[in-house]
Every structure is written in C-alpha cells, then in structure tokens.
Amino acid sequence: MTIIQEKTLGDQVRKDFPILHQEIHGKPLIYFDSAASSQKPQQVLDAITNYYQQDNANVHRGAHSLSNRATDAYEGARDKIAKFIHANCREEIVYTRNASEAINLVAYTWGLTNLKPHDEIILSVMEHHSNIVPWQIIAQRTGAVIKYIQLTEQESLDLEHYKSLLSEKTKLVSVVHVSNTLGVVNPVADIVKLAQQYDAKVLIDACQSLPHMPIDVQQIDCDWLVASGHKMCAPTGIGFLYGKKAILEAMPPFLGGGEMIDEVYLDHSTYGELPHKFEAGTPAIGEAIALGAAIDYLTNIGMDKIHDYEVELTTYLFKKLATIPNLRIYGAPPDLNGEGRAALAAFNIPGIHASDLATMLDHEGIAIRSGHHCTQPLHRLLEASGSARASLYFYNTRDEIDRFIVALKETIDFFFSMM
C-alpha cells in the first residue's frame, strides 16, 4: 500500500513565488534570507503591475476615474493594515517608506517635543541600528539618557534587568518584538504593562514578528508599532507606523509639503487630519496597494497557520543544526514545543569567517546572510565580528533544510581540509 504524504504549507505555496523556481550556479535556489527581505507571491506582483497598467494616477482630490480608482485601492490597503493588526481605526495607520522611517517619525516628532534633559529612554542591546541611531540623535539634542536592557545567560532579554531600569525618569521604551540575530521572541505585552506603571510610552519594532505570527496591537497595548512591507511579501519602499490616535494627534508633523496640509498662507499653514498630517508628498501608491495585496495573501493563508508551520520548521532546523560539531548558534533555543524562537539561526564556526561560509553556500544555490545584520552592538557583546544567518519563511520546506545542512557540513569540511 502506497502512503501519499500530505503536502506541507511550504509545498503548497511555492507555486505562488516565481523567483523560487530558478537555479543559481546550476543548483536549485534555496532562499534562506527572508529576515532581510521576503520573496513576493504572484498575487502581489500582479497588484503592482495592474496599478501601473490600469490605474496609474495620483491619489486624493482627483476628479477623474483613474485617480478615484487609485485612491480607493490606496486607502483600501490602509483599511487592510488596520484590520490585520487590530487597530482601533484606520486613522491610526500612517504610511512610511519602511520601519526605519516610522521610528524616525516618532523620534523627531514625539521625541523632540517631549523629551527633556535627564529623561530616560530604554532600549535593548539586541536592537537593530534603526532602533538605536535615531534615539542617539534625539538624546544628543534633548539631553535625554539612553539605557540598555541586557541579556540573560541564555541570550534572551533580561526581564529582571528591564524592571530594574524602569523609574519615574523613564519616558520611552523602544524594543524589538523578535530579534533578527538572536531569533528570540520578546514578551512585549509584559514590557508594555511594566512601562505603563511609570507612564512611559512604548514603541514596538515588529519587522520580524508581523510577517510570522498574529499581532494584536490592542492586546499588546503599545503606543506605536512599526513594520516594513518588504519583509512580509510586499515590495520595498513601503512600511507603516501604527500609533494610538490621541498620541498621533498630539504629535507635530514630520515632513512638510503637499498632501499633509489643510490651508497654506504666506506666513503660516494649517495641517491635515490623521493620517495625512504625516504623509507629505506623492506617496508610494503602487507599493501601498501591493502591501494590501500581500496582507490579503497572508490573511487568506492564516497567520495562525503560518506561525504553526514555522514552529515546525524551527524545531526541525535546530534538530539538524545540532548535528554539526562546534556550531555556535546565538540566542536561546526554542522550547520543547518549538516556541519562543523565530525560524532563523545566526551562527558561527570557530576558524571560518561567516562571509566565506555564505559565499561557498551561494555556489550550492543557497542564499544566506552574513555580517552584523545591523546589530553591531549586539555582536560586540557576543564577541563576534559578524555571523552567518539562515532565516526561513512559510514558503520553505524540510527538504530545503536537509539540503542546506548537507551543504553546510561539506563547506565546513572543505575549509578545515585547507587548514
């Protein structure tokens, strides 16, 4: 009797991603770099192509049909984002180019307006540079002080240390939900609740979580949340800022120009209502529409289903990586149920440079990342100049993990044979 094995989610969706069906150096492509940028399904590619072929016009205030259609699709995507993260209303969603711009928006508007000398900002040592550098600039301008949450011995966020940093001086906590290097999932709801005891505001960087698990901003109760479209099956150049409506209303504009105004006079101007107050100039219309299509695609699959499948991939990946001697993986391992860890592993092999590993694996058709992953302070803390990183998404499979492990072992053996 022949047993027909049920197709996994990865097997089912691969047909939707044209880029995955190619060879690199004569080998089938294995794309393990989704933490840097995800691939795009045909449905998203069709959405952006359709806009430019059928509806290309500027949004808002247009009296003709193309402008009306473009505006409906553009603003419709905003509604999809609001529903996707369970925002209270569409006015709480501000389009940005990416999460970095969204963080800068908060830093230069709320930060410059509200922070004073000796006020304290709490970040973590695992933050992406995008969630460090803007606050360093604002701290220098305002006299605020930055403090950093350290790691536990297991290389996860030290919640007890975080508690010790909180005080009446704390005005802002800005932390990543999932580390792009350690892979750990931080307890953001607990972080928010603790900060609220001191009336501190909280910003959550959801770039590595929103594409992989259900997110409810009302349950988290954060003041702001940022994300980038290119990590969640959408194009580059589009992201968004979520903010509680009352807080956004109190924040001054970030950039001046068209779209964000109400009335303009020679000596002063008044500004538009939310969210347009923060969206100066012609926006990334096609990209926003395609972001809406990406959200449709993810929603149709189901974020719970994506998360559960990635838990299976994570468990399998770590089981296979454990067979490689002397492999140093950064971050706490997944628990017995495969939870608490993203489907990524940043690692090093003593004596082999991470970039050399990545280059050799590329010749086997395997795309991984190498470098500091925009977390230089974290790598210094880990006493590593950089690391290799394999990061998976729901379009990856166990078979790809098997081929990756074989190629990684062969690559390691090759380097050691040359020593």
C-alpha positions in Angstrom: 0.0 0.0 0.0 1.4 3.4 -1.1 1.1 6.1 1.5 0.7 9.6 0.0 2.3 12.2 2.2 0.2 15.3 2.8 1.8 18.4 1.3 3.1 20.9 3.9 2.3 24.6 3.7 5.7 25.3 2.2 5.0 22.8 -0.6 1.5 24.2 -1.2 2.5 27.9 -1.6 5.8 27.6 -3.6 3.9 27.8 -6.8 2.9 31.3 -6.0 6.5 32.6 -5.8 8.1 32.8 -9.3 11.6 33.7 -8.1 11.9 30.4 -6.2 11.8 28.4 -9.4 15.3 29.0 -10.7 18.8 27.7 -10.5 21.8 29.5 -9.0 25.2 28.2 -10.2 23.3 25.3 -11.7 21.7 24.3 -8.4 18.0 24.8 -7.4 17.7 28.0 -5.4 17.2 27.7 -1.6 16.3 31.1 -0.3 17.1 31.3 3.5 17.4 35.1 3.7 13.8 36.2 4.5 14.7 38.1 7.6 16.5 40.6 5.3 13.7 40.6 2.7 11.0 38.2 1.8 10.0 37.0 -1.6 6.8 38.2 -3.3 3.9 36.0 -4.5 2.5 36.4 -8.0 -0.7 38.0 -6.4 1.4 40.9 -5.1 3.4 41.2 -8.4 0.0 41.3 -10.2 -1.3 44.0 -7.9 1.5 46.5 -8.5 1.6 45.7 -12.3 -2.2 46.2 -12.5 -1.9 49.6 -10.8 0.7 50.9 -13.3 -1.1 49.3 -16.3 -4.7 50.2 -15.5 -5.0 52.8 -12.7 -1.8 54.9 -12.7 -2.7 58.3 -11.4 -2.1 60.4 -8.3 -4.4 59.8 -5.3 -6.8 62.2 -3.5 -8.6 65.2 -4.9 -8.6 63.8 -8.5 -11.9 64.2 -10.3 -11.2 61.5 -13.0 -11.8 57.8 -12.8 -8.1 56.7 -12.7 -7.5 58.9 -9.7 -10.6 57.6 -8.0 -9.7 54.0 -8.6 -6.1 54.6 -7.4 -7.4 56.4 -4.3 -9.8 53.6 -3.4 -7.1 50.9 -3.7 -4.5 53.0 -1.8 -6.9 53.9 1.0 -8.3 50.4 0.9 -4.9 49.0 1.7 -4.8 51.2 4.8 -8.0 49.6 6.0 -6.5 46.1 5.4 -3.4 47.1 7.6 -5.7 48.4 10.4 -7.7 45.2 10.4 -4.5 43.0 10.1 -3.1 44.4 13.4 -6.4 45.1 15.1 -6.0 48.8 15.2 -9.0 50.8 16.6 -9.4 52.8 13.4 -7.8 53.5 10.0 -6.5 56.9 11.2 -4.0 55.1 13.3 -2.1 53.8 10.3 0.5 56.1 8.7 2.3 55.0 5.5 6.1 55.3 5.6 8.9 54.1 3.3 9.9 51.4 5.9 10.1 50.8 9.6 13.3 52.9 9.9 11.4 56.0 8.6 8.5 55.1 11.0 10.9 55.1 14.0 12.5 58.4 12.9 9.0 59.9 12.5 8.3 59.2 16.2 11.8 60.2 17.3 11.7 63.6 15.5 8.1 64.5 16.4 7.2 63.0 19.7 10.8 62.7 20.9 12.0 66.2 20.2 8.7 67.6 21.6 8.5 65.6 24.8 12.0 64.6 26.0 14.0 66.8 28.3 17.4 66.7 29.9 17.9 63.6 32.2 14.7 61.9 30.9 15.5 58.2 30.2 15.0 56.1 27.1 15.2 52.3 27.5 16.3 50.2 24.5 17.7 46.7 24.5 21.2 45.5 23.4 19.6 43.4 20.7 18.1 46.3 18.8 18.5 46.9 15.1 20.5 50.0 14.3 17.2 51.6 13.1 16.0 51.5 16.7 19.3 52.8 18.2 20.6 55.6 16.0 17.5 57.8 15.9 17.3 57.7 19.7 21.0 58.5 20.0 20.5 61.6 17.8 17.4 62.7 19.8 19.2 62.1 23.1 22.1 64.3 22.0 19.6 67.1 21.1 17.4 66.9 24.2 19.8 65.8 26.9 17.9 62.6 27.5 19.8 59.5 28.6 19.7 56.0 26.9 19.8 52.8 29.0 20.0 49.3 27.6 18.4 46.1 28.7 21.0 43.3 28.9 20.7 39.6 28.0 20.3 36.6 30.3 22.9 33.8 30.3 20.6 32.1 27.7 20.9 35.1 25.5 17.4 36.3 25.7 16.1 39.6 27.0 16.7 40.0 30.8 13.2 41.0 32.0 14.5 41.4 35.6 17.2 43.8 34.4 14.5 45.7 32.5 12.5 46.1 35.7 15.5 47.5 37.5 15.9 50.2 34.8 12.4 51.5 35.0 11.8 54.6 37.1 9.9 57.9 37.1 12.6 59.2 34.7 11.6 56.6 32.1 9.7 58.3 29.3 10.1 55.9 26.4 10.8 52.2 26.0 11.5 51.1 22.4 12.2 47.4 21.8 12.2 44.8 19.1 9.5 42.1 19.2 11.7 39.4 17.6 15.4 39.8 17.3 16.8 39.5 13.8 20.0 38.0 15.2 19.1 36.1 18.3 15.7 35.0 17.0 14.2 35.3 20.4 10.6 36.4 20.9 10.4 39.2 23.5 7.4 39.4 25.9 6.2 42.7 24.5 2.9 42.7 26.3 4.7 42.4 29.7 7.2 45.0 28.6 4.3 47.4 27.9 2.5 46.7 31.1 5.6 47.3 33.2 6.3 50.6 31.4 2.8 51.8 31.9 3.3 51.7 35.7 5.6 54.7 35.1 3.5 56.4 32.5 6.2 55.7 29.9 5.4 55.3 26.2 6.3 52.1 24.3 7.3 51.6 20.7 7.5 48.0 19.3 9.6 47.1 16.2 7.5 44.3 14.6 9.6 43.9 11.5 10.5 40.3 12.3 7.2 39.3 14.0 4.4 40.7 11.9 5.2 38.5 8.9 5.3 35.4 11.0 2.6 35.5 13.7 -0.7 37.1 14.6 -0.3 40.6 16.0 -3.0 42.5 18.0 -1.9 46.0 19.0 -4.8 46.4 21.4 -3.8 43.3 23.3 -0.1 44.4 23.4 -1.4 47.9 24.2 1.7 49.6 22.8 1.7 53.3 21.8 3.4 52.8 18.5 4.3 49.8 16.3 6.4 49.8 13.1 6.8 47.4 10.3 8.3 47.1 6.8 6.4 45.7 3.8 9.3 44.0 2.1 9.7 41.5 5.0 6.0 40.5 4.7 5.7 39.6 0.9 5.2 43.2 -0.2 7.5 45.4 -2.3 10.4 47.5 -0.9 9.8 51.2 -0.2 6.6 50.8 1.8 6.0 50.3 5.5 3.8 51.8 8.2 3.6 53.3 11.6 0.7 52.4 13.9 0.1 54.8 16.7 -2.7 55.4 19.2 -4.9 58.1 17.7 -4.7 60.5 20.6 -0.9 60.3 20.6 -0.7 60.8 16.9 -3.0 63.8 17.1 -0.7 65.4 19.7 2.4 64.9 17.6 3.6 67.7 15.2 4.1 66.9 11.5 7.3 65.2 10.5 7.7 66.4 6.9 6.1 69.4 5.2 4.8 69.6 1.7 1.8 68.6 -0.4 -0.8 66.2 0.9 -0.2 66.9 4.6 -1.7 70.4 4.7 -5.1 71.9 5.3 -4.6 75.6 4.4 -1.4 77.3 3.3 -0.8 81.0 3.6 2.4 83.0 3.0 3.1 83.4 6.8 1.7 80.1 8.2 0.0 76.8 7.4 -2.6 74.5 9.0 -2.3 70.8 8.7 -4.5 67.9 7.6 -6.3 65.4 9.7 -4.8 62.0 10.6 -3.3 60.1 9.0 -2.5 62.6 6.2 -0.7 65.0 8.5 2.3 62.6 8.4 2.2 61.8 4.7 3.8 64.6 2.8 4.2 64.5 -0.9 3.1 61.9 -3.5 3.2 58.6 -1.7 4.3 55.2 -2.9 0.9 54.4 -4.3 1.6 51.2 -6.2 3.7 49.8 -3.3 0.9 50.6 -0.8 -1.6 48.8 -3.0 0.7 45.8 -3.3 1.1 45.8 0.5 -2.6 45.5 0.7 -2.4 42.6 -1.7 0.3 41.0 0.5 -1.9 41.3 3.5 -4.8 39.7 1.6 -2.4 36.8 0.7 -1.2 36.3 4.3 -4.7 36.6 5.6 -6.1 34.0 3.2 -3.5 31.5 4.4 -4.0 32.4 8.0 -1.4 33.9 10.3 -2.0 31.1 12.9 -1.3 28.5 10.2 1.9 30.3 9.1 3.1 30.6 12.7 2.4 26.9 13.4 4.1 25.7 10.3 7.2 27.9 11.1 7.3 26.4 14.6 7.6 23.0 12.9 10.4 24.4 10.6 12.2 25.9 13.6 12.2 22.7 15.5 13.4 20.7 12.5 16.1 23.3 11.7 17.5 23.3 15.2 17.4 19.5 15.4 19.5 19.3 12.2 21.9 22.1 13.2 22.6 20.2 16.5 24.3 17.5 14.4 27.1 19.9 13.4 30.0 19.9 15.9 31.3 23.2 17.3 28.5 25.2 15.7 27.8 28.3 17.8 24.2 29.4 17.5 23.3 32.8 19.1 20.1 33.2 21.1 18.1 31.0 23.4 17.0 27.8 21.8 13.3 27.0 21.1 11.4 25.4 23.9 10.2 21.8 23.8 7.2 22.9 21.7 9.3 24.8 19.3 8.0 28.2 20.6 9.8 31.3 21.8 12.1 31.4 18.8 11.8 32.6 15.2 12.6 30.4 12.2 16.1 31.8 12.0 19.6 30.9 13.2 22.6 33.2 13.4 25.7 31.1 13.9 29.5 30.8 13.6 32.0 28.1 13.2 35.3 28.8 15.0 38.1 29.4 12.5 35.8 30.0 9.5 34.7 33.6 8.5 30.9 33.9 8.2 31.3 35.7 4.8 33.3 32.7 3.5 30.6 30.3 4.5 27.9 32.4 2.8 30.0 32.7 -0.4 30.6 28.9 -0.6 26.9 28.2 0.1 25.9 30.5 -2.7 27.8 28.3 -5.1 25.5 25.5 -3.9 22.4 27.7 -4.7 21.8 28.5 -1.1 21.2 32.1 -0.1 22.0 33.0 3.5 23.1 36.3 5.1 26.5 37.1 6.6 27.7 40.2 8.5 26.5 42.0 11.6 22.8 42.2 10.5 22.6 45.8 11.6 23.2 44.7 15.2 26.8 45.8 15.8 26.5 46.5 19.5 25.0 43.0 20.0 27.7 41.3 18.0 30.4 43.1 20.1 28.6 41.9 23.2 28.7 38.4 21.8 32.4 38.8 20.9 31.8 38.2 17.3 32.6 40.5 14.3 29.7 39.0 12.5 27.7 35.9 11.9 26.1 33.7 9.2 22.3 33.7 9.3 19.8 31.3 7.8 16.3 32.7 8.1 13.2 30.8 6.9 9.6 31.7 5.9 6.5 29.8 5.2 7.5 29.0 1.6 10.5 27.0 2.8 10.5 23.2 3.4 12.1 20.5 5.4 13.7 19.2 2.2 15.5 22.6 1.8 16.7 22.4 5.4 18.1 18.9 4.7 20.0 20.2 1.6 21.2 23.2 3.5 22.6 21.0 6.3 24.4 18.7 3.8 25.9 21.7 2.0 26.9 23.4 5.3 28.7 20.3 6.5 30.5 19.9 3.2 31.5 23.5 3.3 32.9 23.3 6.8 34.8 20.1 6.0 36.3 21.9 2.9 37.6 24.8 5.0 39.0 22.6 7.7 40.7 20.4 5.0 42.5 23.6 3.8 43.9 24.4 7.2 
